[in-house]
Amino acid sequence: MTEAIREQVLATLQNDWAAYVERFHHLSPEAQATFLAKQGYARLADLLAHVIAWWTDGSRAIENLLIDPAVGLQDYNVDAFNAQAVFSVRDLDEMAVSESFETMRQRMLKLVMNLPAVAFQNKRIVDRLQIEVIGHLSEHALPESKG
């Protein structure tokens, strides 16, 4: 079970998230605008900032859980957290945010690859990985491009 979870998270990071920006750009401009509106973001950079912020927070939480499995985790005002993520990139263009997204994706890959097997026996760590990587992809699933 441990390796299955690790492999699922790694595959999602290596395949789905790695191609996310490119897949977005393969959508028509109308499909991009519709998708972003449904997601509640004005720009792809804002959506990526949201993902970056949660991955940053999630990786920090996982590292803390490795040190102390009983550590209390932060209680979130999700709307405020998301708004702060978007605000933090307000002056950055999509290229800069995409580069930050890729850097954070690589960090998440490294974190998951280097997690000890015992980490995957900790329900809180497994849940956080599944929420941040797999669940997040599902929440922000891109429509299929036509053409």
Secondary structure, DSSP 8 states (H G I E B T S, - for coil): -HHHHHHHHHHIIIIIITTHHHHHHTS-HHHHHHHHHHHT-SSHHHHHHHHHHHHHHHHHHHHHHHH-TT-------HHHHHHHHHHHTTT--HHHHHHHHHHHHHHHHHHHHHS-GGGGG-HHHHHHHIIIIIIHHHHT-------
